[in-house]
């Protein structure tokens, strides 16, 4: 018998105005023991009430609800609950999808993706990973980089200077390996995933970020590249 601890099922809430979509994902989740469906919602008001009452781990949300402001709904859900949000959208409006990530959404998946990808995205977001493609990450980084002032840059450098050499290596690895899981990133650093997570907790506290995406954006803007041949340029003055 396996000695591994049995993981608690991931509690999922669905938000979409289309009943057929809700039915399909509901059946998908019911057939998988990794997940428990808490509620389904077809509008923002019910989504907020249900999230507060049922405390889901993950909210899978279509932000383009008829007659509603999806960004405002996301703000409310992030403010009033501890749930992580995965946007599941049929839109090809890249600017909107980028905005939801800047607001704090942990992943974006298209309705044209496979059902296996949806389940994997829910699981990875629950584990603390981000679910974004490389193009989206680059666009978001550019947006965020445009809002910082010289004062922000000075303060950011002071924060980066508090990192230990090992923590600095972690920040480089996070920027280099955007498509890898934490377990895979740990392997590139020759440390355990547990050790990597401990480093990240310390880094988040020192820099003042909440998650891997915010760390990526912060370091991508403020931390100069040391190896331009093996690392994407983050600023125009990086050589």
HELIX and SHEET records of a PDB file:
HELIX    1   1 UNK A   19  UNK A   30  1                                  12    
HELIX    2   2 UNK A   44  UNK A   54  1                                  11    
HELIX    3   3 UNK A   70  UNK A   80  1                                  11    
HELIX    4   4 UNK A   94  UNK A  103  1                                  10    
HELIX    5   5 UNK A  115  UNK A  126  1                                  12    
HELIX    6   6 UNK A  134  UNK A  145  1                                  12    
HELIX    7   7 UNK A  150  UNK A  160  1                                  11    
HELIX    8   8 UNK A  165  UNK A  176  1                                  12    
HELIX    9   9 UNK A  182  UNK A  189  1                                   8    
HELIX   10  10 UNK A  193  UNK A  207  1                                  15    
HELIX   11  11 UNK A  212  UNK A  222  1                                  11    
SHEET    1   A 5 UNK A  35  UNK A  41  0                                        
SHEET    2   A 5 UNK A  10  UNK A  15  1                                        
SHEET    3   A 5 UNK A  58  UNK A  61  1                                        
SHEET    4   A 5 UNK A  84  UNK A  89  1                                        
SHEET    5   A 5 UNK A 107  UNK A 110  1                                        
END                                                                             
